[in-house]
Amino acid sequence: MRVIQHLGSRIFRNVLFATTITCLAPTHGHAASGCAPGSTCLSVTGKGVPAPEPAPFIAQCTGVFPDFVTPSAMVPSAGPWFKLSQSYPTAVPANDATWSNIDFKDGVTGANAYLYALRDYAFDGMIDADFKPEANNVRPWFHMPLMNFGPRAREPMRGLTSERSVTGPELGLKPGVTIHNYAVGFYNAAGAVTIGQVLGGASPDLAKAQFPQGAMTFKILFSDVTANDFQGSDVLSGAPQWTIRTAAGPQTVRLMQMDVAAVDSRSPTGWVFGTFAFDSNATDTSPWRRLRPVGLSWGNDFGFTPADQQAGKKLTETTISDQAPAYSASHLGWAGRANGPVDNPISGCLSCHSTAQSPSAPITFSNACTTDAQKMLWFRDLKGNQPFGGVDASCNPITSAPPPKPLDFSLQLSVAVQNVVQFGDVNPCSPSASIMNLRVDDHPGEHPRIAR
């Protein structure tokens, strides 16, 4: 569902715990300026290590984890500044899952109803709060910490991270035109309990990476696409706009997609995933509510191939909505599985998230996978406590020792864990909790950063 960003000659062994583990002493960066009033502003390197002025990077700290770690030139001089919602609860609250009594397997009617219930739950209070959890008086929402490092780190105004870029003619763009896409995700209180359990200690506790019933997460995705980039009409006409900060300066982006996911014991995988696309023909008063469902998946439809799709067979663990805007309905996943406009069409919403583990796994199959049987490795109905496993350069499954640790379908959690465990990035904000820096032997090849 997302692409992977490769990093030059960064070389790491593809195991979780190998050789020496070194815990860094609690660190503070040197004081810096340019952050939000009331925050601690630190001068650091791009890996979070304290650095003298002039600061190559700025870390803004309003809590234990940094709100952002970004090049100094990208920090807005007058705001707004992103604030990480990070007061993770320690106990799972009463289940308020309004979707739990909706039969998501009941054809298009059930799938649409389930999707709208998730969308409305996510939007309740958040539209009025401008998607700033600290301003939402209806229910708390939380961000994933430690998504601050590498080429796709959080930008400092809205906390968006880079997603998959799209090049025309894909998605109806003019041939050769490339658009850049960005997203920010939120977890409800039930989901945030797991985040705190995994990342709240001196080192990640991967054994606690299981989300409870009632956990729900959503992600809103924006694009820098302009009306002139499309071959036809502007499919984002009237969409909500945000200003974010990129290396090129302030950038206007428009809402294109929304992803939703919920833990649901009725699913063979334990999760239900869905996606929406903006519909410029919708007439809802709030432009946020002009998102229309594209599809819903509760399983990966193992064994279903493009040949089955061409023969007119139907997916049994996926429902495509009858309300999907045309540009999204023509941009589904592999063999017609549910997928969003920004997402890689060789994957599917649930498929890519099933790869969430540590060490990380490739979230889509590569060109080395030439047969449907090889590609089907990405479309197994795994559960959140089962790792995806390893794959070699020839697209063959391999056994790793020790085995990878599953991260329960959360690629954002996978990014955070990878930053700390595999790349040795550090948290500059907490004087009381050191972050484990795992040092591993060099190994031929490169280990890419996950892009979420």
PADREN-561539 format. One record per residue (C-alpha): residue in three letters; z, x, y. Coordinates in steps of 0.25 Angstrom, whole numbers, plus 5000, padded with zeros to 4 digits. Layout:
<sites>
site balum: ALA, pz: Z, px: X, py: Y
...
</sites>
This chain:
<sites>
site balum: MET, pz: 5000, px: 5000, py: 5000
site balum: ARG, pz: 5002, px: 5012, py: 5009
site balum: VAL, pz: 4995, px: 5026, py: 5010
site balum: ILE, pz: 5002, px: 5039, py: 5008
site balum: GLN, pz: 5003, px: 5050, py: 5018
site balum: HIS, pz: 5000, px: 5064, py: 5013
site balum: LEU, pz: 5007, px: 5075, py: 5020
site balum: GLY, pz: 5000, px: 5089, py: 5019
site balum: SER, pz: 5007, px: 5099, py: 5011
site balum: ARG, pz: 5021, px: 5092, py: 5009
site balum: ILE, pz: 5024, px: 5095, py: 4994
site balum: PHE, pz: 5034, px: 5088, py: 4986
site balum: ARG, pz: 5038, px: 5087, py: 4971
site balum: ASN, pz: 5036, px: 5073, py: 4966
site balum: VAL, pz: 5050, px: 5071, py: 4961
site balum: LEU, pz: 5062, px: 5065, py: 4968
site balum: PHE, pz: 5073, px: 5075, py: 4965
site balum: ALA, pz: 5068, px: 5089, py: 4962
site balum: THR, pz: 5075, px: 5102, py: 4966
site balum: THR, pz: 5084, px: 5104, py: 4978
site balum: ILE, pz: 5090, px: 5092, py: 4986
site balum: THR, pz: 5096, px: 5097, py: 5000
site balum: CYS, pz: 5104, px: 5087, py: 5009
site balum: LEU, pz: 5102, px: 5090, py: 5023
site balum: ALA, pz: 5114, px: 5091, py: 5032
site balum: PRO, pz: 5116, px: 5079, py: 5042
site balum: THR, pz: 5107, px: 5082, py: 5054
site balum: HIS, pz: 5104, px: 5078, py: 5068
site balum: GLY, pz: 5092, px: 5081, py: 5076
site balum: HIS, pz: 5093, px: 5087, py: 5090
site balum: ALA, pz: 5094, px: 5076, py: 5101
site balum: ALA, pz: 5081, px: 5071, py: 5106
site balum: SER, pz: 5077, px: 5061, py: 5116
site balum: GLY, pz: 5067, px: 5049, py: 5116
site balum: CYS, pz: 5073, px: 5039, py: 5106
site balum: ALA, pz: 5079, px: 5025, py: 5108
site balum: PRO, pz: 5091, px: 5024, py: 5117
site balum: GLY, pz: 5104, px: 5025, py: 5109
site balum: SER, pz: 5097, px: 5032, py: 5097
site balum: THR, pz: 5099, px: 5047, py: 5093
site balum: CYS, pz: 5086, px: 5055, py: 5096
site balum: LEU, pz: 5084, px: 5067, py: 5087
site balum: SER, pz: 5074, px: 5079, py: 5087
site balum: VAL, pz: 5069, px: 5081, py: 5073
site balum: THR, pz: 5058, px: 5086, py: 5065
site balum: GLY, pz: 5048, px: 5076, py: 5058
site balum: LYS, pz: 5057, px: 5077, py: 5046
site balum: GLY, pz: 5070, px: 5073, py: 5054
site balum: VAL, pz: 5075, px: 5087, py: 5054
site balum: PRO, pz: 5083, px: 5091, py: 5068
site balum: ALA, pz: 5074, px: 5098, py: 5077
site balum: PRO, pz: 5076, px: 5104, py: 5091
site balum: GLU, pz: 5069, px: 5098, py: 5104
site balum: PRO, pz: 5058, px: 5096, py: 5107
site balum: ALA, pz: 5059, px: 5087, py: 5096
site balum: PRO, pz: 5047, px: 5086, py: 5086
site balum: PHE, pz: 5052, px: 5073, py: 5081
site balum: ILE, pz: 5062, px: 5063, py: 5086
site balum: ALA, pz: 5072, px: 5055, py: 5077
site balum: GLN, pz: 5078, px: 5043, py: 5083
site balum: CYS, pz: 5091, px: 5039, py: 5076
site balum: THR, pz: 5098, px: 5026, py: 5078
site balum: GLY, pz: 5104, px: 5026, py: 5064
site balum: VAL, pz: 5106, px: 5035, py: 5052
site balum: PHE, pz: 5091, px: 5035, py: 5050
site balum: PRO, pz: 5080, px: 5039, py: 5061
site balum: ASP, pz: 5073, px: 5028, py: 5068
site balum: PHE, pz: 5061, px: 5037, py: 5068
site balum: VAL, pz: 5058, px: 5052, py: 5068
site balum: THR, pz: 5045, px: 5054, py: 5076
site balum: PRO, pz: 5038, px: 5064, py: 5084
site balum: SER, pz: 5044, px: 5066, py: 5098
site balum: ALA, pz: 5031, px: 5062, py: 5105
site balum: MET, pz: 5031, px: 5049, py: 5097
site balum: VAL, pz: 5045, px: 5044, py: 5102
site balum: PRO, pz: 5043, px: 5033, py: 5112
site balum: SER, pz: 5049, px: 5037, py: 5126
site balum: ALA, pz: 5053, px: 5022, py: 5129
site balum: GLY, pz: 5054, px: 5015, py: 5116
site balum: PRO, pz: 5054, px: 5007, py: 5108
site balum: TRP, pz: 5060, px: 5015, py: 5098
site balum: PHE, pz: 5061, px: 5011, py: 5083
site balum: LYS, pz: 5075, px: 5009, py: 5077
site balum: LEU, pz: 5077, px: 5010, py: 5062
site balum: SER, pz: 5085, px: 4998, py: 5057
site balum: GLN, pz: 5094, px: 5005, py: 5047
site balum: SER, pz: 5108, px: 4999, py: 5046
site balum: TYR, pz: 5105, px: 4996, py: 5031
site balum: PRO, pz: 5114, px: 4986, py: 5025
site balum: THR, pz: 5123, px: 4990, py: 5013
site balum: ALA, pz: 5123, px: 4977, py: 5006
site balum: VAL, pz: 5112, px: 4967, py: 5002
site balum: PRO, pz: 5113, px: 4955, py: 5011
site balum: ALA, pz: 5111, px: 4941, py: 5006
site balum: ASN, pz: 5097, px: 4938, py: 5002
site balum: ASP, pz: 5089, px: 4931, py: 5013
site balum: ALA, pz: 5076, px: 4932, py: 5005
site balum: THR, pz: 5069, px: 4919, py: 5010
site balum: TRP, pz: 5057, px: 4922, py: 5001
site balum: SER, pz: 5065, px: 4923, py: 4988
site balum: ASN, pz: 5062, px: 4909, py: 4984
site balum: ILE, pz: 5047, px: 4909, py: 4987
site balum: ASP, pz: 5039, px: 4911, py: 4974
site balum: PHE, pz: 5030, px: 4923, py: 4978
site balum: LYS, pz: 5021, px: 4921, py: 4966
site balum: ASP, pz: 5017, px: 4907, py: 4969
site balum: GLY, pz: 5003, px: 4910, py: 4973
site balum: VAL, pz: 4999, px: 4911, py: 4988
site balum: THR, pz: 5009, px: 4901, py: 4992
site balum: GLY, pz: 5021, px: 4908, py: 4987
site balum: ALA, pz: 5016, px: 4922, py: 4991
site balum: ASN, pz: 5013, px: 4917, py: 5005
site balum: ALA, pz: 5027, px: 4910, py: 5006
site balum: TYR, pz: 5034, px: 4923, py: 5001
site balum: LEU, pz: 5027, px: 4932, py: 5011
site balum: TYR, pz: 5030, px: 4923, py: 5023
site balum: ALA, pz: 5044, px: 4922, py: 5019
site balum: LEU, pz: 5045, px: 4937, py: 5019
site balum: ARG, pz: 5037, px: 4938, py: 5032
site balum: ASP, pz: 5046, px: 4928, py: 5039
site balum: TYR, pz: 5059, px: 4935, py: 5034
site balum: ALA, pz: 5054, px: 4948, py: 5040
site balum: PHE, pz: 5050, px: 4942, py: 5053
site balum: ASP, pz: 5063, px: 4934, py: 5055
site balum: GLY, pz: 5069, px: 4940, py: 5068
site balum: MET, pz: 5060, px: 4952, py: 5067
site balum: ILE, pz: 5049, px: 4947, py: 5075
site balum: ASP, pz: 5058, px: 4944, py: 5087
site balum: ALA, pz: 5065, px: 4957, py: 5085
site balum: ASP, pz: 5052, px: 4964, py: 5086
site balum: PHE, pz: 5054, px: 4970, py: 5072
site balum: LYS, pz: 5066, px: 4978, py: 5077
site balum: PRO, pz: 5077, px: 4975, py: 5066
site balum: GLU, pz: 5088, px: 4978, py: 5077
site balum: ALA, pz: 5083, px: 4966, py: 5085
site balum: ASN, pz: 5082, px: 4956, py: 5073
site balum: ASN, pz: 5094, px: 4946, py: 5073
site balum: VAL, pz: 5089, px: 4938, py: 5060
site balum: ARG, pz: 5090, px: 4949, py: 5049
site balum: PRO, pz: 5091, px: 4964, py: 5049
site balum: TRP, pz: 5079, px: 4973, py: 5045
site balum: PHE, pz: 5079, px: 4988, py: 5042
site balum: HIS, pz: 5069, px: 4999, py: 5042
site balum: MET, pz: 5067, px: 5010, py: 5031
site balum: PRO, pz: 5073, px: 5023, py: 5036
site balum: LEU, pz: 5067, px: 5037, py: 5035
site balum: MET, pz: 5053, px: 5033, py: 5037
site balum: ASN, pz: 5053, px: 5043, py: 5048
site balum: PHE, pz: 5045, px: 5055, py: 5043
site balum: GLY, pz: 5031, px: 5060, py: 5040
site balum: PRO, pz: 5018, px: 5056, py: 5046
site balum: ARG, pz: 5021, px: 5041, py: 5045
site balum: ALA, pz: 5035, px: 5040, py: 5051
site balum: ARG, pz: 5041, px: 5029, py: 5059
site balum: GLU, pz: 5035, px: 5028, py: 5073
site balum: PRO, pz: 5046, px: 5027, py: 5084
site balum: MET, pz: 5043, px: 5014, py: 5091
site balum: ARG, pz: 5042, px: 5004, py: 5080
site balum: GLY, pz: 5046, px: 5012, py: 5067
site balum: LEU, pz: 5032, px: 5010, py: 5061
site balum: THR, pz: 5027, px: 5020, py: 5051
site balum: SER, pz: 5012, px: 5023, py: 5048
site balum: GLU, pz: 5006, px: 5015, py: 5037
site balum: ARG, pz: 4992, px: 5016, py: 5030
site balum: SER, pz: 4980, px: 5018, py: 5040
site balum: VAL, pz: 4968, px: 5010, py: 5037
site balum: THR, pz: 4954, px: 5015, py: 5039
site balum: GLY, pz: 4942, px: 5005, py: 5041
site balum: PRO, pz: 4934, px: 4998, py: 5035
site balum: GLU, pz: 4947, px: 4995, py: 5028
site balum: LEU, pz: 4954, px: 4982, py: 5034
site balum: GLY, pz: 4942, px: 4979, py: 5041
site balum: LEU, pz: 4943, px: 4991, py: 5051
site balum: LYS, pz: 4931, px: 4998, py: 5056
site balum: PRO, pz: 4926, px: 5009, py: 5047
site balum: GLY, pz: 4933, px: 5022, py: 5050
site balum: VAL, pz: 4944, px: 5015, py: 5059
site balum: THR, pz: 4958, px: 5019, py: 5055
site balum: ILE, pz: 4970, px: 5011, py: 5059
site balum: HIS, pz: 4985, px: 5015, py: 5058
site balum: ASN, pz: 4996, px: 5006, py: 5053
site balum: TYR, pz: 5011, px: 5006, py: 5054
site balum: ALA, pz: 5022, px: 4998, py: 5049
site balum: VAL, pz: 5037, px: 4996, py: 5049
site balum: GLY, pz: 5046, px: 4990, py: 5038
site balum: PHE, pz: 5059, px: 4982, py: 5037
site balum: TYR, pz: 5069, px: 4979, py: 5026
site balum: ASN, pz: 5078, px: 4968, py: 5026
site balum: ALA, pz: 5093, px: 4970, py: 5024
site balum: ALA, pz: 5092, px: 4969, py: 5009
site balum: GLY, pz: 5082, px: 4980, py: 5009
site balum: ALA, pz: 5089, px: 4988, py: 5019
site balum: VAL, pz: 5101, px: 4989, py: 5009
site balum: THR, pz: 5092, px: 4997, py: 5000
site balum: ILE, pz: 5087, px: 5006, py: 5011
site balum: GLY, pz: 5101, px: 5010, py: 5015
site balum: GLN, pz: 5105, px: 5012, py: 5000
site balum: VAL, pz: 5094, px: 5022, py: 4998
site balum: LEU, pz: 5093, px: 5029, py: 5011
site balum: GLY, pz: 5107, px: 5028, py: 5017
site balum: GLY, pz: 5113, px: 5040, py: 5010
site balum: ALA, pz: 5112, px: 5055, py: 5010
site balum: SER, pz: 5100, px: 5054, py: 5002
site balum: PRO, pz: 5091, px: 5043, py: 4997
site balum: ASP, pz: 5097, px: 5035, py: 4985
site balum: LEU, pz: 5085, px: 5030, py: 4978
site balum: ALA, pz: 5093, px: 5023, py: 4967
site balum: LYS, pz: 5096, px: 5012, py: 4977
site balum: ALA, pz: 5081, px: 5009, py: 4981
site balum: GLN, pz: 5081, px: 4995, py: 4976
site balum: PHE, pz: 5080, px: 4984, py: 4985
site balum: PRO, pz: 5088, px: 4971, py: 4983
site balum: GLN, pz: 5083, px: 4956, py: 4982
site balum: GLY, pz: 5081, px: 4951, py: 4996
site balum: ALA, pz: 5076, px: 4964, py: 5001
site balum: MET, pz: 5063, px: 4963, py: 5010
site balum: THR, pz: 5055, px: 4972, py: 5018
site balum: PHE, pz: 5043, px: 4970, py: 5027
site balum: LYS, pz: 5034, px: 4979, py: 5035
site balum: ILE, pz: 5025, px: 4976, py: 5047
site balum: LEU, pz: 5012, px: 4985, py: 5048
site balum: PHE, pz: 5005, px: 4987, py: 5061
site balum: SER, pz: 4991, px: 4994, py: 5064
site balum: ASP, pz: 4985, px: 5001, py: 5075
site balum: VAL, pz: 4972, px: 4994, py: 5072
site balum: THR, pz: 4964, px: 4988, py: 5084
site balum: ALA, pz: 4954, px: 4977, py: 5085
site balum: ASN, pz: 4943, px: 4986, py: 5086
site balum: ASP, pz: 4946, px: 4993, py: 5073
site balum: PHE, pz: 4942, px: 4981, py: 5065
site balum: GLN, pz: 4928, px: 4978, py: 5060
site balum: GLY, pz: 4931, px: 4963, py: 5063
site balum: SER, pz: 4941, px: 4956, py: 5071
site balum: ASP, pz: 4955, px: 4961, py: 5075
site balum: VAL, pz: 4964, px: 4957, py: 5063
site balum: LEU, pz: 4976, px: 4960, py: 5071
site balum: SER, pz: 4973, px: 4952, py: 5083
site balum: GLY, pz: 4986, px: 4946, py: 5088
site balum: ALA, pz: 4995, px: 4955, py: 5079
site balum: PRO, pz: 5009, px: 4960, py: 5084
site balum: GLN, pz: 5008, px: 4974, py: 5091
site balum: TRP, pz: 5018, px: 4985, py: 5091
site balum: THR, pz: 5018, px: 4998, py: 5098
site balum: ILE, pz: 5021, px: 5010, py: 5090
site balum: ARG, pz: 5021, px: 5025, py: 5092
site balum: THR, pz: 5012, px: 5034, py: 5085
site balum: ALA, pz: 5008, px: 5049, py: 5087
site balum: ALA, pz: 4997, px: 5044, py: 5096
site balum: GLY, pz: 5007, px: 5036, py: 5105
site balum: PRO, pz: 5010, px: 5022, py: 5106
site balum: GLN, pz: 5002, px: 5013, py: 5097
site balum: THR, pz: 4999, px: 4998, py: 5096
site balum: VAL, pz: 4999, px: 4993, py: 5082
site balum: ARG, pz: 4997, px: 4978, py: 5077
site balum: LEU, pz: 5003, px: 4971, py: 5066
site balum: MET, pz: 4994, px: 4970, py: 5053
site balum: GLN, pz: 5003, px: 4969, py: 5041
site balum: MET, pz: 5017, px: 4965, py: 5036
site balum: ASP, pz: 5022, px: 4969, py: 5022
site balum: VAL, pz: 5034, px: 4962, py: 5016
site balum: ALA, pz: 5042, px: 4964, py: 5003
site balum: ALA, pz: 5054, px: 4958, py: 4996
site balum: VAL, pz: 5062, px: 4961, py: 4984
site balum: ASP, pz: 5060, px: 4949, py: 4974
site balum: SER, pz: 5065, px: 4949, py: 4960
site balum: ARG, pz: 5054, px: 4939, py: 4956
site balum: SER, pz: 5044, px: 4950, py: 4958
site balum: PRO, pz: 5041, px: 4959, py: 4946
site balum: THR, pz: 5042, px: 4971, py: 4955
site balum: GLY, pz: 5054, px: 4966, py: 4962
site balum: TRP, pz: 5047, px: 4965, py: 4976
site balum: VAL, pz: 5037, px: 4956, py: 4983
site balum: PHE, pz: 5027, px: 4963, py: 4993
site balum: GLY, pz: 5018, px: 4956, py: 5003
site balum: THR, pz: 5010, px: 4958, py: 5015
site balum: PHE, pz: 5005, px: 4951, py: 5027
site balum: ALA, pz: 4993, px: 4954, py: 5037
site balum: PHE, pz: 4992, px: 4950, py: 5052
site balum: ASP, pz: 4982, px: 4938, py: 5053
site balum: SER, pz: 4976, px: 4937, py: 5067
site balum: ASN, pz: 4972, px: 4923, py: 5064
site balum: ALA, pz: 4986, px: 4918, py: 5063
site balum: THR, pz: 4992, px: 4910, py: 5074
site balum: ASP, pz: 5007, px: 4912, py: 5072
site balum: THR, pz: 5014, px: 4913, py: 5085
site balum: SER, pz: 5020, px: 4926, py: 5082
site balum: PRO, pz: 5010, px: 4936, py: 5079
site balum: TRP, pz: 5019, px: 4942, py: 5068
site balum: ARG, pz: 5018, px: 4930, py: 5060
site balum: ARG, pz: 5003, px: 4931, py: 5060
site balum: LEU, pz: 5005, px: 4940, py: 5047
site balum: ARG, pz: 4999, px: 4933, py: 5035
site balum: PRO, pz: 5002, px: 4936, py: 5021
site balum: VAL, pz: 4992, px: 4945, py: 5013
site balum: GLY, pz: 4998, px: 4945, py: 4999
site balum: LEU, pz: 5011, px: 4946, py: 4991
site balum: SER, pz: 5014, px: 4955, py: 4978
site balum: TRP, pz: 5025, px: 4955, py: 4969
site balum: GLY, pz: 5019, px: 4964, py: 4958
site balum: ASN, pz: 5008, px: 4974, py: 4957
site balum: ASP, pz: 4998, px: 4966, py: 4948
site balum: PHE, pz: 4998, px: 4977, py: 4938
site balum: GLY, pz: 4985, px: 4978, py: 4931
site balum: PHE, pz: 4977, px: 4970, py: 4942
site balum: THR, pz: 4965, px: 4978, py: 4946
site balum: PRO, pz: 4953, px: 4977, py: 4956
site balum: ALA, pz: 4945, px: 4972, py: 4944
site balum: ASP, pz: 4954, px: 4961, py: 4942
site balum: GLN, pz: 4953, px: 4957, py: 4956
site balum: GLN, pz: 4938, px: 4957, py: 4956
site balum: ALA, pz: 4938, px: 4949, py: 4944
site balum: GLY, pz: 4946, px: 4938, py: 4951
site balum: LYS, pz: 4959, px: 4940, py: 4944
site balum: LYS, pz: 4972, px: 4937, py: 4952
site balum: LEU, pz: 4984, px: 4946, py: 4955
site balum: THR, pz: 4997, px: 4940, py: 4949
site balum: GLU, pz: 5007, px: 4948, py: 4957
site balum: THR, pz: 5001, px: 4947, py: 4971
site balum: THR, pz: 4997, px: 4935, py: 4979
site balum: ILE, pz: 4987, px: 4937, py: 4991
site balum: SER, pz: 4989, px: 4927, py: 5002
site balum: ASP, pz: 4979, px: 4917, py: 5007
site balum: GLN, pz: 4983, px: 4920, py: 5021
site balum: ALA, pz: 4980, px: 4935, py: 5021
site balum: PRO, pz: 4971, px: 4938, py: 5033
site balum: ALA, pz: 4957, px: 4942, py: 5029
site balum: TYR, pz: 4958, px: 4957, py: 5033
site balum: SER, pz: 4971, px: 4958, py: 5024
site balum: ALA, pz: 4965, px: 4950, py: 5012
site balum: SER, pz: 4954, px: 4959, py: 5011
site balum: HIS, pz: 4963, px: 4971, py: 5011
site balum: LEU, pz: 4972, px: 4969, py: 4999
site balum: GLY, pz: 4977, px: 4979, py: 4989
site balum: TRP, pz: 4972, px: 4984, py: 4976
site balum: ALA, pz: 4965, px: 4973, py: 4968
site balum: GLY, pz: 4970, px: 4963, py: 4978
site balum: ARG, pz: 4985, px: 4965, py: 4979
site balum: ALA, pz: 4993, px: 4962, py: 4991
site balum: ASN, pz: 4991, px: 4972, py: 5002
site balum: GLY, pz: 4992, px: 4973, py: 5017
site balum: PRO, pz: 4981, px: 4977, py: 5027
site balum: VAL, pz: 4987, px: 4991, py: 5030
site balum: ASP, pz: 4989, px: 4993, py: 5015
site balum: ASN, pz: 4981, px: 5002, py: 5005
site balum: PRO, pz: 4971, px: 4992, py: 4998
site balum: ILE, pz: 4973, px: 5000, py: 4985
site balum: SER, pz: 4987, px: 4996, py: 4984
site balum: GLY, pz: 4996, px: 4983, py: 4986
site balum: CYS, pz: 5009, px: 4980, py: 4993
site balum: LEU, pz: 5018, px: 4981, py: 4981
site balum: SER, pz: 5010, px: 4992, py: 4974
site balum: CYS, pz: 5012, px: 5003, py: 4984
site balum: HIS, pz: 5027, px: 4999, py: 4986
site balum: SER, pz: 5029, px: 5000, py: 4971
site balum: THR, pz: 5027, px: 5016, py: 4973
site balum: ALA, pz: 5040, px: 5017, py: 4981
site balum: GLN, pz: 5048, px: 5028, py: 4975
site balum: SER, pz: 5053, px: 5042, py: 4977
site balum: PRO, pz: 5046, px: 5051, py: 4975
site balum: SER, pz: 5035, px: 5043, py: 4982
site balum: ALA, pz: 5023, px: 5038, py: 4974
site balum: PRO, pz: 5009, px: 5036, py: 4979
site balum: ILE, pz: 5008, px: 5022, py: 4984
site balum: THR, pz: 4994, px: 5019, py: 4980
site balum: PHE, pz: 4985, px: 5025, py: 4970
site balum: SER, pz: 4976, px: 5037, py: 4973
site balum: ASN, pz: 4961, px: 5040, py: 4971
site balum: ALA, pz: 4965, px: 5047, py: 4958
site balum: CYS, pz: 4968, px: 5033, py: 4952
site balum: THR, pz: 4955, px: 5029, py: 4947
site balum: THR, pz: 4958, px: 5018, py: 4937
site balum: ASP, pz: 4965, px: 5005, py: 4939
site balum: ALA, pz: 4975, px: 5009, py: 4928
site balum: GLN, pz: 4979, px: 5021, py: 4937
site balum: LYS, pz: 4980, px: 5012, py: 4950
site balum: MET, pz: 4988, px: 5002, py: 4942
site balum: LEU, pz: 5000, px: 5012, py: 4943
site balum: TRP, pz: 5002, px: 5007, py: 4957
site balum: PHE, pz: 5002, px: 4992, py: 4953
site balum: ARG, pz: 5013, px: 4991, py: 4943
site balum: ASP, pz: 5024, px: 4981, py: 4944
site balum: LEU, pz: 5036, px: 4991, py: 4946
site balum: LYS, pz: 5049, px: 4987, py: 4951
site balum: GLY, pz: 5057, px: 4993, py: 4962
site balum: ASN, pz: 5066, px: 5001, py: 4953
site balum: GLN, pz: 5053, px: 5007, py: 4946
site balum: PRO, pz: 5047, px: 5020, py: 4952
site balum: PHE, pz: 5032, px: 5020, py: 4953
site balum: GLY, pz: 5031, px: 5034, py: 4947
site balum: GLY, pz: 5022, px: 5046, py: 4949
site balum: VAL, pz: 5007, px: 5047, py: 4949
site balum: ASP, pz: 5000, px: 5060, py: 4948
site balum: ALA, pz: 4987, px: 5065, py: 4956
site balum: SER, pz: 4978, px: 5059, py: 4945
site balum: CYS, pz: 4985, px: 5045, py: 4946
site balum: ASN, pz: 4993, px: 5046, py: 4933
site balum: PRO, pz: 5007, px: 5042, py: 4933
site balum: ILE, pz: 5017, px: 5053, py: 4931
site balum: THR, pz: 5032, px: 5054, py: 4927
site balum: SER, pz: 5041, px: 5061, py: 4937
site balum: ALA, pz: 5054, px: 5067, py: 4934
site balum: PRO, pz: 5063, px: 5062, py: 4940
site balum: PRO, pz: 5056, px: 5049, py: 4941
site balum: PRO, pz: 5054, px: 5043, py: 4955
site balum: LYS, pz: 5064, px: 5034, py: 4961
site balum: PRO, pz: 5059, px: 5019, py: 4964
site balum: LEU, pz: 5061, px: 5014, py: 4978
site balum: ASP, pz: 5059, px: 4999, py: 4976
site balum: PHE, pz: 5045, px: 4997, py: 4982
site balum: SER, pz: 5050, px: 5002, py: 4996
site balum: LEU, pz: 5040, px: 5012, py: 5001
site balum: GLN, pz: 5047, px: 5013, py: 5014
site balum: LEU, pz: 5059, px: 5018, py: 5006
site balum: SER, pz: 5050, px: 5027, py: 4999
site balum: VAL, pz: 5046, px: 5033, py: 5012
site balum: ALA, pz: 5060, px: 5035, py: 5016
site balum: VAL, pz: 5064, px: 5042, py: 5003
site balum: GLN, pz: 5052, px: 5050, py: 5003
site balum: ASN, pz: 5054, px: 5056, py: 5017
site balum: VAL, pz: 5068, px: 5060, py: 5013
site balum: VAL, pz: 5067, px: 5064, py: 4998
site balum: GLN, pz: 5053, px: 5070, py: 4997
site balum: PHE, pz: 5050, px: 5075, py: 5011
site balum: GLY, pz: 5064, px: 5079, py: 5016
site balum: ASP, pz: 5064, px: 5071, py: 5029
site balum: VAL, pz: 5078, px: 5070, py: 5035
site balum: ASN, pz: 5086, px: 5060, py: 5043
site balum: PRO, pz: 5090, px: 5066, py: 5056
site balum: CYS, pz: 5098, px: 5054, py: 5061
site balum: SER, pz: 5111, px: 5053, py: 5052
site balum: PRO, pz: 5122, px: 5064, py: 5054
site balum: SER, pz: 5129, px: 5058, py: 5041
site balum: ALA, pz: 5118, px: 5057, py: 5031
site balum: SER, pz: 5109, px: 5069, py: 5027
site balum: ILE, pz: 5096, px: 5065, py: 5020
site balum: MET, pz: 5092, px: 5072, py: 5007
site balum: ASN, pz: 5081, px: 5082, py: 5009
site balum: LEU, pz: 5075, px: 5084, py: 4995
site balum: ARG, pz: 5068, px: 5097, py: 4994
site balum: VAL, pz: 5057, px: 5098, py: 4983
site balum: ASP, pz: 5049, px: 5108, py: 4976
site balum: ASP, pz: 5034, px: 5109, py: 4981
site balum: HIS, pz: 5025, px: 5103, py: 4971
site balum: PRO, pz: 5009, px: 5103, py: 4972
site balum: GLY, pz: 5004, px: 5091, py: 4979
site balum: GLU, pz: 5009, px: 5083, py: 4991
site balum: HIS, pz: 5019, px: 5072, py: 4992
site balum: PRO, pz: 5014, px: 5062, py: 5002
site balum: ARG, pz: 5023, px: 5054, py: 5011
site balum: ILE, pz: 5023, px: 5039, py: 5009
site balum: ALA, pz: 5018, px: 5031, py: 5020
site balum: ARG, pz: 5025, px: 5017, py: 5023
</sites>
